[in-house]
């Protein structure tokens, strides 16, 4: 089943953000960057996964910026627990390395995307707004490389299962899913496929339901997996 819409903010209200990182300097830096955007508000900070679950449950933010590599409870497990406690929240993972294999685990756990820690301030704020609106923030190229690396270490059944799952989609739903996998926005997909944004959203919603994906990133992962080991 699909999850609830990510953003629970009152219309017109700033997007609420929870920052999670075990490094106090990183938290301070992120807080400083986000503070210059009046459409964002930081509701809390957490220094670890367990603390993040408590903070997310208490404050119910629109978006969580989650460090991927943390001691005791890493970002993947924290993402699972936060999403279980607050299904409406959008999770954005922060990582140091382009090809961090834990990114895939985080995306499969329900994260809406991932960012490098040295991301430009403007890109970070844009990614947060994308996540809050139900869209994704991820590099299609890097995610494809991660899936390819992962699939090479697995048996062919992973790709076969993905292809079988996608067979449930109509041609238009499949075309939209493939565009999502390339990181295209709803507006871009609508223009490329000559349909309204409302129709794009309907196709994405149906594709999510039919494939059992929680969000569009998981749908993208499924498309990538289906393209491996043909």
Number of C-alpha atoms within 10 A of each C-alpha: 11 17 15 14 15 22 21 18 14 8 8 7 11 16 23 23 27 23 25 30 24 17 13 13 10 15 19 13 11 19 18 12 15 19 13 12 13 9 14 17 19 18 17 18 22 21 18 22 27 16 15 25 22 15 20 26 16 13 14 24 28 28 28 29 25 31 29 26 19 18 11 10 15 18 30 26 17 24 31 19 19 26 21 14 16 20 18 21 31 31 31 30 26 22 20 14 12 15 14 14 15 16 24 20 15 25 26 21 20 26 32 31 29 26 24 14 15 11 12 12 15 11 12 21 17 13 21 27 22 18 23 28 17 18 23 28 25 21 16 18 11 13 26 20 16 20 19 17 14 14 19 11 8 11 11 14 11 15 21 16 13 19 19 12 16 19 12 13 18 13 10 14 20 18 15 23 26 18 20 24 25 18 22 19 16 20 14 15 22 19 12 12 13 11 12 14 16 12 13 24 16 13 20 22 17 16 25 22 15 16 20 14 21 22 29 26 25 23 23 24 23 25 25 24 23 20 16 19 14 9
